[in-house]
């Protein structure tokens, strides 16, 4: 069990890293020291929707001041079309701070993100540049960045955007529209229940497969002791037991592996997708009569779902994980206690595996406490909305676990071979 949870955690972090790095990369062709004001993008080639960073460097001996009209984009964006540069702009209705000036001291530089305009300003493929006007020594001058291109996503990027991210975003936004007070928390709970219900049958099968794996664990441990010096024979005998008991060791992993892309997509949706810029990604029937301004991101008056919650939610999610793991281990403990009454013959048969079983039990008991702590730490590093999804999903999993634990042996083992060995 401990290896399974660690594997899930590792897969999530690796998948998150892969998604973050989808897209082409290219260094900018210009330098920041060419003019009085150096202006340069971090790359020359971007895929659709990727965040663009603009760096400005003051190469003069005086402070340069720019007027920033919040919530409009910081500087002027132009797209090359039909032989000329055409200005591109985006209308903003979101609330923001009062307009303020951006000042760059002599010899200093600053970096500006265009994340909040990635889909609206750069919705068309092609060549772009960014320009601004600054007053240098009493004279107004216009400075332009290097040219850069916006291109189509690759295969993986397209599958991620159109096959996973957009469906999750649109489903969540639709639920926000229909739940009371357009509350994001209620929408996340509804989305979680919807996803878990869709995965109900495969996840129920996975729990039964996990239960059966625990039931044959003593046999596997006996094999490890018997064939500890012959790994090839050990592998063959292990496969034979799996086949006889109709157990797929990967069967319990599939439902959670399916949930990982959903969890990652929800992470990005909650972190940066609930913004007017993502209006471009909404389906027409979802976008109609909807405004992100109407969305309530506070849940129960204590959780701001777009921000990280360091204490309350991690403790709750960690506690729920502890309960779920206890339920998962309870059935193994119950079966172990039942076997104590099977007589001396069984004791003699499993005597050689006691040390291995004791070590496994110690490791499992330790993981029962370590894993909830890891999940709590994981929750404390993500937006509270993702933690709410994980907590709701865990509650659903607890209910499933209770049902599986109460099932009789005839349901879980109806395909068990009925062979009796007669010892001479």
C-alpha positions as CSV (number, residue, x, y, z in Angstrom):
1,X,0.0,0.0,0.0
2,X,2.8,2.4,0.9
3,X,4.4,1.9,-2.5
4,X,1.1,2.5,-4.3
5,X,0.5,5.9,-2.6
6,X,4.1,7.0,-3.1
7,X,3.7,6.0,-6.8
8,X,0.6,8.1,-7.1
9,X,2.2,11.1,-5.5
10,X,5.3,10.8,-7.8
11,X,3.1,10.4,-10.9
12,X,1.2,13.5,-10.0
13,X,4.3,15.7,-9.5
14,X,5.9,14.4,-12.7
15,X,2.7,14.9,-14.7
16,X,2.4,18.4,-13.3
17,X,5.9,19.2,-14.4
18,X,5.3,17.8,-17.9
19,X,2.1,19.9,-18.3
20,X,4.0,23.0,-17.2
21,X,6.6,22.5,-19.8
22,X,4.4,21.6,-22.8
23,X,5.3,23.9,-25.7
24,X,8.2,25.1,-27.8
25,X,11.0,27.1,-26.5
26,X,13.3,29.6,-28.1
27,X,15.7,32.3,-26.9
28,X,15.0,35.9,-27.8
29,X,17.1,37.3,-30.7
30,X,17.6,40.9,-29.3
31,X,19.4,42.2,-26.3
32,X,18.3,44.5,-23.5
33,X,21.2,46.9,-24.0
34,X,20.6,48.0,-27.6
35,X,18.6,51.2,-26.8
36,X,17.9,53.6,-24.0
37,X,15.1,51.3,-23.0
38,X,15.6,47.6,-23.7
39,X,12.4,45.7,-24.3
40,X,12.5,41.9,-24.9
41,X,10.3,38.8,-24.6
42,X,11.7,35.8,-22.9
43,X,11.2,33.7,-26.0
44,X,10.7,34.2,-29.7
45,X,8.3,31.3,-30.3
46,X,5.2,30.6,-28.2
47,X,2.4,28.1,-28.5
48,X,-1.2,29.2,-28.1
49,X,-2.1,30.1,-24.5
50,X,1.4,30.0,-23.1
51,X,2.4,32.7,-20.7
52,X,4.6,35.5,-22.2
53,X,7.1,37.5,-20.1
54,X,8.3,40.9,-21.2
55,X,11.5,42.3,-19.7
56,X,12.3,46.0,-19.7
57,X,15.7,47.5,-18.8
58,X,16.5,51.1,-18.2
59,X,19.8,51.9,-19.9
60,X,19.7,55.6,-19.0
61,X,20.9,57.7,-16.1
62,X,17.3,58.7,-15.0
63,X,14.2,56.9,-13.8
64,X,11.7,56.0,-16.6
65,X,8.0,56.2,-15.7
66,X,5.2,54.4,-17.5
67,X,1.4,55.0,-16.9
68,X,-0.3,51.6,-16.4
69,X,-4.1,51.8,-17.0
70,X,-5.4,48.9,-14.9
71,X,-7.1,46.6,-15.9
72,X,-6.0,47.1,-19.5
73,X,-2.9,45.3,-20.8
74,X,0.4,47.0,-19.8
75,X,1.7,48.0,-23.3
76,X,0.6,48.1,-26.9
77,X,0.5,44.8,-28.7
78,X,0.5,44.6,-32.5
79,X,0.0,41.7,-34.9
80,X,1.4,41.5,-38.5
81,X,-1.3,41.0,-41.0
82,X,-1.5,41.7,-44.8
83,X,1.8,43.6,-44.8
84,X,1.1,45.9,-41.9
85,X,1.1,46.0,-38.1
86,X,-2.4,46.1,-36.6
87,X,-3.0,47.0,-33.0
88,X,-4.6,44.4,-30.8
89,X,-6.4,45.1,-27.6
90,X,-8.6,43.4,-25.0
91,X,-11.5,44.7,-23.0
92,X,-11.4,44.1,-19.3
93,X,-14.3,44.2,-16.8
94,X,-12.5,42.7,-13.8
95,X,-11.9,44.7,-10.7
96,X,-8.4,45.8,-10.0
97,X,-6.4,48.4,-8.1
98,X,-6.4,52.0,-9.0
99,X,-4.2,52.9,-12.0
100,X,-0.6,53.5,-11.0
101,X,2.7,54.3,-12.5
102,X,5.4,51.8,-13.3
103,X,8.9,53.2,-12.6
104,X,12.2,51.7,-13.5
105,X,15.2,53.2,-11.9
106,X,18.4,53.9,-13.8
107,X,20.2,50.7,-14.7
108,X,17.5,48.5,-13.3
109,X,15.1,46.1,-15.1
110,X,11.7,44.6,-14.5
111,X,9.7,41.7,-15.8
112,X,6.0,41.8,-16.7
113,X,3.7,38.8,-17.3
114,X,1.0,38.7,-20.0
115,X,-0.6,35.7,-18.4
116,X,-4.0,37.4,-17.9
117,X,-4.1,38.3,-21.7
118,X,-2.7,35.1,-23.2
119,X,-5.9,34.0,-25.0
120,X,-7.4,37.4,-25.8
121,X,-4.5,39.4,-27.1
122,X,-2.8,36.4,-28.8
123,X,-5.8,34.4,-30.0
124,X,-4.6,34.4,-33.7
125,X,-1.5,32.6,-34.9
126,X,1.2,34.8,-36.4
127,X,3.8,37.4,-35.8
128,X,3.6,39.9,-32.9
129,X,5.5,42.7,-31.2
130,X,5.0,44.9,-28.1
131,X,5.6,48.6,-28.1
132,X,5.6,51.4,-25.5
133,X,6.3,55.1,-25.3
134,X,8.7,56.6,-22.7
135,X,10.0,60.1,-22.1
136,X,13.8,60.2,-22.2
137,X,15.5,63.5,-21.5
138,X,12.3,65.3,-22.1
139,X,11.6,63.6,-25.4
140,X,8.9,61.0,-26.1
141,X,10.3,58.0,-27.8
142,X,8.7,54.7,-28.9
143,X,10.4,51.4,-28.2
144,X,9.5,48.0,-29.6
145,X,10.3,44.5,-28.6
146,X,11.7,41.8,-30.8
147,X,9.2,40.1,-33.0
148,X,7.8,36.8,-31.7
149,X,5.3,34.2,-33.1
150,X,2.3,32.5,-31.7
151,X,1.8,29.0,-33.1
152,X,-0.4,26.0,-32.8
153,X,0.1,23.5,-30.0
154,X,1.7,20.2,-30.6
155,X,-0.2,16.9,-30.3
156,X,0.3,16.6,-26.5
157,X,-0.6,20.2,-26.0
158,X,-3.7,20.0,-28.1
159,X,-4.9,16.8,-26.3
160,X,-4.3,18.5,-23.0
161,X,-6.1,21.7,-23.8
162,X,-9.0,20.4,-25.9
163,X,-9.3,16.9,-24.4
164,X,-8.8,17.5,-20.7
165,X,-8.5,21.2,-19.6
166,X,-11.3,22.7,-21.6
167,X,-13.9,20.0,-20.7
168,X,-13.0,20.4,-16.9
169,X,-13.1,24.2,-17.2
170,X,-16.4,24.3,-19.0
171,X,-18.0,21.7,-16.7
172,X,-16.9,23.6,-13.6
173,X,-18.1,27.0,-15.0
174,X,-21.5,25.4,-16.0
175,X,-21.9,24.1,-12.4
176,X,-21.0,27.5,-11.1
177,X,-23.8,28.9,-13.2
178,X,-26.4,26.6,-11.7
179,X,-25.4,26.2,-8.0
180,X,-26.8,28.7,-5.5
181,X,-25.0,32.0,-5.4
182,X,-22.6,30.9,-8.1
183,X,-20.5,29.5,-5.4
184,X,-17.2,27.9,-6.5
185,X,-17.1,25.6,-3.5
186,X,-20.5,24.0,-4.2
187,X,-19.5,23.7,-7.9
188,X,-16.3,21.9,-7.0
189,X,-18.2,19.5,-4.7
190,X,-20.7,18.8,-7.5
191,X,-17.9,18.3,-10.0
192,X,-16.2,15.8,-7.7
193,X,-19.4,13.8,-7.1
194,X,-20.0,13.8,-10.9
195,X,-16.5,12.5,-11.7
196,X,-16.5,9.9,-8.9
197,X,-19.9,8.6,-10.0
198,X,-18.7,8.3,-13.6
199,X,-15.8,6.2,-12.2
200,X,-17.9,4.3,-9.7
201,X,-17.8,0.9,-11.5
202,X,-14.1,0.8,-12.3
203,X,-13.1,2.2,-8.9
204,X,-15.4,-0.4,-7.1
205,X,-13.7,-3.1,-9.1
206,X,-10.3,-1.7,-8.1
207,X,-11.2,-1.8,-4.4
208,X,-12.3,-5.4,-4.8
209,X,-9.0,-6.2,-6.6
210,X,-7.1,-4.6,-3.8
211,X,-9.0,-6.6,-1.3
212,X,-8.2,-9.8,-3.2
213,X,-4.5,-8.9,-3.4
214,X,-4.5,-8.6,0.4
215,X,-6.1,-12.0,0.7
216,X,-3.4,-13.7,-1.4
217,X,-0.6,-11.8,0.2
218,X,0.4,-14.6,2.7
219,X,0.8,-16.9,-0.3
220,X,3.0,-14.4,-2.0
221,X,5.1,-13.9,1.1
222,X,5.5,-17.7,1.4
223,X,6.8,-17.8,-2.2
224,X,9.3,-15.0,-1.4
225,X,10.7,-17.1,1.4
226,X,10.7,-20.4,-0.5
227,X,12.3,-19.0,-3.7
228,X,14.4,-16.2,-2.3
229,X,17.4,-17.5,-4.2
230,X,15.6,-18.0,-7.5
231,X,14.1,-14.8,-8.8
232,X,13.0,-16.3,-12.1
233,X,11.1,-19.1,-10.4
234,X,9.6,-16.6,-7.9
235,X,8.3,-14.5,-10.8
236,X,6.8,-17.5,-12.5
237,X,5.1,-18.8,-9.3
238,X,3.8,-15.3,-8.5
239,X,2.3,-15.0,-11.9
240,X,0.7,-18.4,-11.5
241,X,-1.0,-17.4,-8.2
242,X,-2.2,-14.2,-9.8
243,X,-3.7,-16.2,-12.7
244,X,-5.3,-18.8,-10.5
245,X,-7.0,-16.1,-8.3
246,X,-7.8,-14.0,-11.3
247,X,-6.0,-11.0,-9.8
248,X,-4.5,-8.1,-11.8
249,X,-2.0,-6.2,-9.7
250,X,-2.5,-3.1,-11.7
251,X,-6.3,-3.3,-11.5
252,X,-6.4,-1.1,-8.3
253,X,-4.3,1.6,-9.9
254,X,-6.4,2.4,-13.0
255,X,-9.2,4.6,-11.4
256,X,-6.7,6.8,-9.6
257,X,-4.5,7.1,-12.6
258,X,-7.5,8.3,-14.5
259,X,-8.1,10.9,-11.9
260,X,-4.6,12.4,-12.1
261,X,-5.2,14.3,-15.4
262,X,-8.5,15.6,-13.9
263,X,-6.7,16.6,-10.7
264,X,-4.0,18.5,-12.6
265,X,-6.6,20.2,-14.9
266,X,-8.5,21.3,-11.8
267,X,-5.3,22.6,-10.3
268,X,-4.8,24.9,-13.3
269,X,-8.4,25.8,-13.6
270,X,-8.6,26.9,-10.0
271,X,-5.2,28.6,-10.0
272,X,-5.6,30.6,-13.2
273,X,-8.6,29.4,-15.2
274,X,-11.3,31.4,-13.4
275,X,-10.4,34.6,-15.1
276,X,-11.9,36.7,-17.9
277,X,-9.1,35.7,-20.2
278,X,-10.3,32.1,-20.2
279,X,-13.7,33.3,-21.5
280,X,-12.1,32.5,-24.9
281,X,-12.0,28.8,-23.9
282,X,-15.7,28.5,-22.9
283,X,-18.2,26.7,-25.1
284,X,-20.9,29.0,-26.5
285,X,-23.7,27.5,-24.4
286,X,-21.6,27.8,-21.2
287,X,-20.3,31.4,-21.9
288,X,-23.8,32.8,-22.5
289,X,-25.2,34.7,-19.6
290,X,-22.1,34.1,-17.5
291,X,-19.6,36.5,-16.0
292,X,-16.6,35.6,-13.8
293,X,-17.5,38.7,-11.7
294,X,-20.6,36.9,-10.4
295,X,-18.6,33.9,-9.0
296,X,-18.2,33.5,-5.3
297,X,-14.8,32.1,-4.4
298,X,-15.3,32.0,-0.6
299,X,-16.6,28.8,0.8
300,X,-18.3,28.6,4.2
301,X,-16.8,32.0,5.1
302,X,-13.4,30.4,6.0
303,X,-11.9,29.1,2.7
304,X,-10.8,31.3,-0.1
305,X,-10.7,28.7,-2.8
306,X,-8.3,30.4,-5.2
307,X,-5.7,30.8,-2.5
308,X,-3.6,28.4,-0.4
309,X,-5.0,27.4,2.9
310,X,-2.2,26.3,5.3
311,X,-4.1,24.9,8.3
312,X,-7.8,24.1,8.2
313,X,-8.1,22.2,4.9
314,X,-4.8,20.3,5.1
315,X,-5.8,19.0,8.6
316,X,-9.3,17.9,7.3
317,X,-7.9,16.2,4.2
318,X,-5.1,14.5,6.1
319,X,-7.6,13.3,8.7
320,X,-9.9,11.9,6.0
321,X,-6.9,10.1,4.4
322,X,-6.1,8.6,7.7
323,X,-9.7,7.2,8.0
324,X,-9.6,5.8,4.5
325,X,-6.3,4.1,5.1
326,X,-7.5,2.6,8.4
327,X,-10.6,1.2,6.6
328,X,-8.4,-0.3,3.9
329,X,-6.1,-1.9,6.4
330,X,-8.9,-3.0,8.7
331,X,-10.0,-5.8,6.4
332,X,-6.4,-7.2,6.3
333,X,-6.2,-7.1,10.0
334,X,-9.6,-8.9,10.4
335,X,-8.5,-11.6,8.0
336,X,-5.2,-12.1,9.9
337,X,-7.0,-12.5,13.2
338,X,-9.4,-15.0,11.6
339,X,-6.4,-17.1,10.5
340,X,-5.2,-17.6,14.0
341,X,-7.9,-20.2,14.5
342,X,-6.9,-22.4,11.6
343,X,-4.7,-24.8,13.6
344,X,-1.2,-26.0,13.9
345,X,-0.9,-27.1,10.3
346,X,-1.3,-23.6,9.1
347,X,1.2,-22.3,11.7
348,X,3.7,-24.7,10.4
349,X,3.0,-23.8,6.8
350,X,3.6,-20.1,7.3
351,X,6.3,-20.2,9.9
352,X,9.0,-19.3,7.4
353,X,7.2,-16.1,6.4
354,X,6.6,-14.6,9.8
355,X,9.6,-12.3,9.7
356,X,8.7,-11.0,6.3
357,X,5.1,-10.4,7.3
358,X,6.1,-8.6,10.5
359,X,8.4,-6.3,8.5
360,X,5.5,-5.6,6.0
361,X,3.1,-4.9,8.9
362,X,5.5,-2.5,10.5
363,X,6.0,-0.6,7.2
364,X,2.3,-0.5,6.6
365,X,1.6,0.8,10.1
366,X,4.2,3.5,9.7
367,X,2.8,4.5,6.3
368,X,-0.7,4.8,8.0
369,X,0.6,7.9,9.8
370,X,3.2,9.1,7.3
371,X,0.9,9.1,4.2
372,X,-1.8,11.4,5.7
373,X,0.9,13.8,6.7
374,X,2.2,13.8,3.1
375,X,-1.3,14.4,1.8
376,X,-1.8,17.3,4.2
377,X,1.5,18.8,3.2
378,X,0.5,18.4,-0.5
379,X,-2.9,20.1,0.2
380,X,-1.2,23.0,1.9
381,X,0.9,23.7,-1.2
382,X,-2.1,24.0,-3.7
383,X,-5.1,26.3,-4.0
384,X,-7.8,25.4,-1.5
385,X,-10.2,24.5,-4.4
386,X,-7.9,21.6,-5.3
387,X,-7.9,20.5,-1.6
388,X,-11.7,20.7,-1.5
389,X,-11.8,18.4,-4.5
390,X,-9.4,15.9,-2.9
391,X,-11.3,16.0,0.4
392,X,-14.6,15.4,-1.2
393,X,-13.2,12.6,-3.3
394,X,-11.7,11.0,-0.2
395,X,-15.1,11.1,1.5
396,X,-16.6,9.4,-1.5
397,X,-13.8,6.8,-1.4
398,X,-14.5,6.2,2.3
399,X,-18.1,5.3,1.5
400,X,-17.0,3.0,-1.3
401,X,-14.5,1.3,1.1
402,X,-17.2,0.7,3.7
403,X,-19.3,-1.0,1.1
404,X,-16.5,-3.2,-0.1
405,X,-15.5,-4.1,3.4
406,X,-19.0,-5.3,4.2
407,X,-19.2,-7.5,1.1
408,X,-19.2,-11.2,1.8
409,X,-16.4,-13.4,0.6
410,X,-18.6,-15.0,-2.0
411,X,-18.8,-11.8,-4.0
412,X,-15.1,-11.0,-3.8
413,X,-14.0,-14.6,-4.3
414,X,-16.7,-16.0,-6.6
415,X,-14.0,-16.9,-9.2
416,X,-11.6,-18.5,-6.6
417,X,-10.5,-22.0,-7.7
418,X,-12.0,-24.7,-5.5
419,X,-9.1,-27.1,-5.3
420,X,-8.4,-29.0,-2.2
421,X,-4.9,-30.3,-1.6
422,X,-4.6,-33.6,0.2
423,X,-1.4,-34.1,2.0
424,X,-0.1,-37.6,2.4
